[in-house]
Amino acid sequence: MFEKLAQLDVAWADVVIYQVDERIAPFGDATRNLTHLEYNLGENQPTIVPMPVNEEDLDAAAASYAQLLPDRFDLVHLGLGRDGHTASLIPGDPVLEVRDRLVAVTGVYQGEQRMTLTYEALARADQLLWLVTGDDKRNALAALLRGDTSIPAGAVTAGASLVMADEAALA
């Protein structure tokens, strides 16, 4: 998506991007969302506020990042995992119960720990943009569209939501 956006005539200097989640991995690691974001935006220069995932004290780093978040987000872009996760709100992870913080650290998921915005932070979105691709997301997408709160994605709330899905996910 960012590769396509980077080709548009956007006042990038006026854009501020906060990360929704990030893997606890070294700077420049191919698994990091920041690495892909910076690569796909190319020469465009928005302000990117990266999650401080390389700090020694991750809980303190999450609290510090929370202090940087705005009171409202114009738009929050989310994906959807085949297990119904979004951001790094993973089924069964204790982070799903966090209500007293805007940013939290998860348990290990697929071999990696992550930092994520919590439901409280995501609720600051005026608009959610869900981007869902692949036939392995069919069941999760159907649950999301039903408003099924038994999956983590179904419990995300915002002022409005737009779901963009490819044919494979919709089939």
N, C-alpha and C positions, 0 to 999 in steps of 0.2 A: 504494500500500500504506500509506504513512504517513498519508494522508488518512483511511483506514478505521481505522487504529490510533488516531489522534487522537480518535476518537469513543468509544473504549473506556475503561472505568474502570481506568486504569493509574496506579500511583504514579509519575508522571512525574518527581518530584523525586529519585527513587532510580535513574533511568535515566541511563546515560552512553553517548553515541553517538560513536564514532570513525568518521571517514570512511575508506572503503575506497579511494576514488580521487577526484580532482578535476581539473578543467581549469585550466590556467594562464590565468586570466581575472580581470578586476577584480571586487572585492567587489560583490555585487548583480547581476552579469551573469546574464541569463536562461539561459545555457548551464551555469552552475555547479550542481553537485549540492547544495551548501549552500543556495543560493537556494531550490530546490524543497523541500528538507527543512524549512527554517524556515517557508516558506509553508504547507506541508501540516500541520505540527504545530500551527499556529495559536497559541492561547493556552497550550498545554501548555508546561511549562518543564523539559525534560530538560537535562542538561548535554551540550552539543555541543562536541566537541574538533575544531575545523576544521583542515584541512590548511593550512599556511602558504604558499600558492601565490603570494603577492604579494611575497615577499621577494626581494631583489636576487640573493642566492646560493641558487639552488634546491637544489643538492646539500647545502649546509649546512642549509637549511630542512628537507629530507627527513630528515637525520640528527637534527635537533632533534625533529621529530615522532616519530621512532622511539623516542626516549627517553621519550615520554609514553605509549607503548602498554603495556597490561597484559601480564602473563605469559600470561594466558589470556583468550579472549573467550568469553562464554557463547554468543553467537550472531553469526554473520556472514551478512548478507543480500547475495546476489550476483544479478546479472542475467546474461544470456547474449546475446551479439551473434550475428548471422547468420553471421559468420566464425569463430565459436567463441571469441571473446574474452570475458573476464570481468574485472571491475575495469577496469584499463587495461593488462591483460596481453594485448597485441595480437600476432597472428601475425607472426613475423619481426622483432619489435622486440628489440633487445639486452637489454631489461629482463627478458626470459624467462630469461636465463642468470644473473641476479643471485642469488647465494646468500649473500653476505657482508653484506647489509643487509636491514633490515625494510621500508624505504621507499625508493623510487627514483623518478627522473624519467625519463619515456619520451621517445622521439623524437616527431616530429609524426605525428598520426593524425587524419584528417579535418580537416586544417587547424589542429589545436591540439595543443600539448604538454600532458602531464598528469603528475600526481604520483600514485603508486599504492603500495599495500601489495604486497610481493613474495610469492612462494610461501611463503617462510619465515615471514612474518607471518601469512598466511592459515592456515597449518598450526597456529596457536595456537588455532583455533576448536574449541570443544567440539561445536558444531553448525553446519552450513551450511544456509541456507535459500535455495534457488534459486527465483527467480520468473521464469518464461519465458512470454512472450505473443507471439502473432502467427505467421502461417503462414510468414513468412520465416525463422523460427527452427527449422523442422522438422528440417532436416539436422543442424544444430548440436546440437539436443536429442537426436536419435538417437545422435549420436557421444558426447555426454556420458553418456547412459544406458548405452552400451556400455563406458564407461571408456576411451575412445579418447584416449590421451595425445598424439596428434598435433595436437590443438587445445589452446590454452592452458587453457580451462576444464577439460579432462579431466585436467590435471596438478595441479589443486588437491586437496589432501588435508585431511581433518579427522576428528575423532572420529566424527561421524555426518553424514549429509546427508538433507535432505528436498527433493524437487523438486515445486514447484507449477507446473503448466502449464495454459494454457487449451486448449480443444478445437482451436483453429486450429494451435497448436504441436504438438499430439499427432497430428493427422490423418495 
